[in-house]
Amino acid sequence: MSQKINAFSKFSTAIAEYSGRPVTFTLAVAAIVVWGVTGPLFGFSEAWQLVVNTGTTIVTFLMVFVLQNSQIRDGIAIQAKLDELILTSSAENKYIGIEELDERELKRITEILKEHAKSEDDRVLHEKISRAVERQPEESE
């Protein structure tokens, strides 16, 4: 089974790379132009319209799964790299795993970091981050 997953991962990576290239976009535009130009030949019939609607729906449906697979793997790889950087630096180890916090908590940590970038020292930042990651209410500032 792992060979199938590996094959799909390779396939989704290749498709993601090719689908993002300018030549692929140009081919897609060319296909739509050809379809549009053939409209008068087919009397702009329902079957003529159905061809592009069906084709684009199928491609979109399949691309969602392929691109999602590629994006998830990229996200996991980036997270692992960031965790390694945190562990091998003087950064606060409590940052590891914060991607699992809810959106409100992540926004709070981001705001703390923005404030720190402007004025505060590392000790104060570490204390604030520790409280935020541990979900403890921050004391008055």
C-alpha positions as MATLAB code, in Angstrom:
seq = 'MSQKINAFSKFSTAIAEYSGRPVTFTLAVAAIVVWGVTGPLFGFSEAWQLVVNTGTTIVTFLMVFVLQNSQIRDGIAIQAKLDELILTSSAENKYIGIEELDERELKRITEILKEHAKSEDDRVLHEKISRAVERQPEESE';
ca = [
       0.000    0.000    0.000;
       2.848    2.427    0.726;
       3.961    2.176   -2.910;
       0.526    3.403   -4.023;
       0.706    6.315   -1.595;
       4.239    7.100   -2.723;
       3.180    6.911   -6.384;
       0.240    9.231   -5.729;
       2.494   11.651   -3.855;
       4.895   11.747   -6.784;
       1.987   12.141   -9.210;
       0.384   14.971   -7.206;
       3.706   16.789   -6.891;
       4.301   16.569  -10.643;
       0.760   17.736  -11.451;
       1.031   20.606   -8.966;
       4.316   21.708  -10.546;
       3.016   21.505  -14.115;
      -0.357   23.090  -13.384;
       1.325   26.198  -11.991;
       3.453   26.890  -15.053;
       2.688   29.681  -17.531;
       2.613   27.232  -20.442;
      -0.152   25.240  -18.733;
      -2.173   28.401  -18.240;
      -1.598   29.323  -21.876;
      -2.823   25.888  -22.994;
      -5.938   26.254  -20.863;
      -6.664   29.687  -22.333;
      -6.068   28.309  -25.836;
      -8.523   25.469  -25.181;
     -11.190   27.944  -24.079;
     -10.525   30.148  -27.122;
     -10.842   27.133  -29.442;
     -14.049   26.153  -27.681;
     -15.388   29.708  -28.027;
     -14.456   29.954  -31.709;
     -16.248   26.677  -32.459;
     -19.476   28.055  -30.964;
     -20.885   29.290  -34.284;
     -20.028   25.966  -35.935;
     -22.208   24.157  -33.414;
     -24.845   26.876  -33.221;
     -23.969   27.575  -29.603;
     -25.952   24.447  -28.776;
     -26.483   22.985  -25.338;
     -24.170   20.093  -26.226;
     -21.455   22.592  -27.172;
     -21.869   24.334  -23.802;
     -21.971   21.011  -21.985;
     -18.536   20.083  -23.355;
     -16.734   22.937  -21.599;
     -18.881   22.739  -18.469;
     -18.241   19.025  -18.048;
     -14.552   19.279  -18.901;
     -13.840   22.112  -16.499;
     -15.870   20.491  -13.724;
     -13.977   17.211  -14.018;
     -10.581   18.913  -14.113;
     -11.464   21.117  -11.124;
     -12.787   18.172   -9.109;
      -9.647   16.099   -9.673;
      -7.252   19.004   -9.153;
      -8.711   19.682   -5.694;
      -7.500   16.284   -4.469;
      -4.153   16.423   -6.221;
      -3.312   19.925   -5.018;
      -4.597   19.259   -1.499;
      -2.302   16.242   -1.216;
       0.661   18.286   -2.376;
      -0.200   21.189   -0.073;
      -0.627   18.973    2.993;
       2.752   17.305    2.429;
       4.402   20.697    1.929;
       2.834   22.001    5.132;
       3.985   18.992    7.139;
       7.516   19.311    5.728;
       7.676   23.026    6.535;
       6.391   22.376   10.054;
       9.062   19.714   10.606;
      11.753   22.100    9.371;
      10.515   24.883   11.661;
      10.405   22.496   14.622;
      14.015   21.535   13.911;
      15.037   25.198   13.776;
      13.290   25.861   17.068;
      14.940   22.890   18.761;
      18.422   23.818   17.545;
      18.184   27.526   18.342;
      17.616   29.653   21.398;
      13.965   30.027   20.419;
      11.267   29.062   22.892;
      10.641   25.303   22.582;
       7.002   25.875   23.509;
       6.470   27.081   19.920;
       6.576   23.464   18.786;
       3.023   22.325   18.217;
       1.362   25.741   18.282;
      -0.164   25.007   14.876;
      -2.727   22.993   16.835;
      -3.923   26.043   18.788;
      -7.172   27.639   17.726;
      -7.194   30.680   15.479;
      -7.827   33.142   18.319;
      -4.813   31.886   20.268;
      -2.572   31.997   17.189;
      -3.635   35.582   16.494;
      -2.824   36.495   20.089;
       0.676   35.016   19.798;
       1.183   36.862   16.495;
       0.195   40.155   18.133;
       2.590   39.516   21.029;
       5.403   38.901   18.534;
       4.569   42.085   16.594;
       4.635   44.127   19.803;
       7.959   42.550   20.791;
       9.505   43.318   17.424;
       8.940   46.993   18.193;
      10.158   47.340   21.753;
      10.547   44.560   24.285;
      13.466   42.405   25.405;
      13.711   38.623   24.960;
      12.918   37.762   28.589;
       9.597   39.594   28.468;
       8.775   37.974   25.122;
       9.514   34.466   26.445;
       7.258   35.093   29.457;
       4.403   36.336   27.288;
       4.718   33.468   24.817;
       4.879   30.929   27.629;
       1.659   32.291   29.115;
      -0.068   32.415   25.710;
       0.953   28.896   24.684;
      -0.083   27.514   28.058;
      -3.432   29.322   27.571;
      -3.014   31.273   30.780;
      -4.494   34.752   30.830;
      -1.844   37.382   30.469;
      -1.367   39.705   33.429;
      -1.914   43.395   32.865;
       0.772   44.895   30.696;
];
